[in-house]
Amino acid sequence: MQRKNLRALGVDNGRVLDITYPAKTIIGLLVHNLYVDELIQTMATAGVHHITYDPQDGANLTNPEYDHLSSEEKNQIAITKHNHRLNRALPHIRLPVSKTIALFFHTKGWITDEQLTTHIAFCDEQIQTQRNKKHKGKQSTTTTSTRTPPPAKPAVASTATDNQMDTTEDMPVTVDGNTNTAIFITETWLLPNASLPTTWAQYHVYGEQVENTFRGQMGITLLINPRFQPSYRIITRQHSTYHPSIHSHAPFHTHLWRL
């Protein structure tokens, strides 16, 4: 129902990752930094104004049952409630974004090490389940064809060093009479130590972190098909201008409005 209301206000629901209700008449929207300004402007145009609100501040607890508690005790209750809200939300955020958001929550100190580990394991299990279903579906829909397959085209694997280009010999790859992709090279937004959820062998030259985001830029990823049997060697830059960067800015924010 709330997303229906947001759509009526002109909000792009596809860019709202989560909705939370930290207090009466208060709504919080979890969005990426790149959508913040547009979202605030859209809500303001509809007469709903952005406010400053700390869900971990005990002063925001309005339940009378907490009136007799000290400020420190109220703060701890507020922190616990905030933690519970985030942990309830994480499993409902779409994959694989949910993993990145969990890492963000952890860097902010909003969830514990154990909660992060548990959620990452949950995401990996869900991704594997989806992959298995997709693979099983492909197997069940496989059909035969009498069409003569085209001649296999050679695939050449190469990577650049600082001063030269090194290539292997032409290496055609055929599986069951059909030509298959041997390698795939693409730009990557992965940050150092990150990897892709695939069974293909993967090699990365990580790029630079984009300011105010949780992603990189100008990185290169090489994927090699596990069916690719001929020998090959990977040459990477020994003195790359790309380097890991420090996570100094958070990519996601929960912005709140009074309704």
KACORFEN-V683662 format. One record per residue. PSI is psi as a letter, one per 40 degrees, with the letter a starting at -180 (* if undefined). NEAR is the number of other C-alpha atoms within 12 Angstrom. Layout:
psi={PSI;PSI}
near={NEAR;NEAR}
//
This chain:
psi={d;d;d;d;d;d;d;d;e;e;h;h;d;e;e;h;d;i;h;i;g;d;i;h;e;h;h;h;h;h;i;i;d;e;e;d;d;d;d;d;d;d;d;d;d;e;e;h;i;h;i;h;h;h;e;e;h;d;e;e;h;e;h;d;e;e;d;e;i;i;d;d;d;d;d;d;d;d;d;d;d;d;d;d;d;d;d;d;d;d;e;e;h;i;i;e;d;d;d;d;d;d;d;d;d;d;d;e;e;d;i;i;d;d;d;d;d;d;d;d;d;d;d;d;d;d;d;d;d;d;d;d;d;d;d;d;d;d;d;e;e;h;i;i;i;e;h;h;i;i;i;h;i;i;h;h;h;i;i;i;a;d;e;i;h;h;i;i;i;h;g;i;h;h;h;f;e;i;h;i;h;d;i;h;h;i;i;i;e;i;i;h;e;i;i;i;g;i;e;i;h;i;h;h;h;i;a;i;h;h;h;f;i;f;i;a;i;f;i;h;h;h;h;h;h;e;e;h;d;i;i;i;i;h;h;i;h;d;f;i;e;i;i;i;i;h;g;e;i;i;e;i;i;h;i;i;i;h;*}
near={9;19;21;12;16;26;19;15;21;23;29;23;23;18;26;31;33;34;30;31;26;32;27;16;14;25;29;35;37;34;33;29;26;21;26;26;17;19;34;29;19;23;30;20;15;20;15;24;21;26;20;16;22;21;34;27;24;28;25;27;31;18;16;11;10;20;15;13;17;14;18;16;19;26;22;22;26;28;27;23;26;31;27;21;26;39;28;20;25;36;29;23;26;21;24;26;28;32;31;30;39;42;31;31;31;25;21;22;19;27;30;23;17;15;25;30;17;20;33;26;18;22;28;23;19;22;23;19;14;17;17;16;14;14;14;13;12;12;12;10;10;10;8;12;10;7;8;11;16;11;13;20;17;18;26;24;31;26;29;20;18;14;13;12;15;19;18;19;15;17;24;25;27;23;17;12;17;18;21;25;25;31;29;26;24;21;19;28;26;31;31;28;17;23;22;22;20;17;15;20;24;25;31;35;39;32;27;27;28;25;18;19;29;33;31;31;26;23;29;30;31;29;31;32;25;20;21;25;16;20;14;23;16;25;24;25;22;14;13;21;17;22;22;22;23;18;22;15;19;28;31;32;28;37;34;32;32;22;21}
//
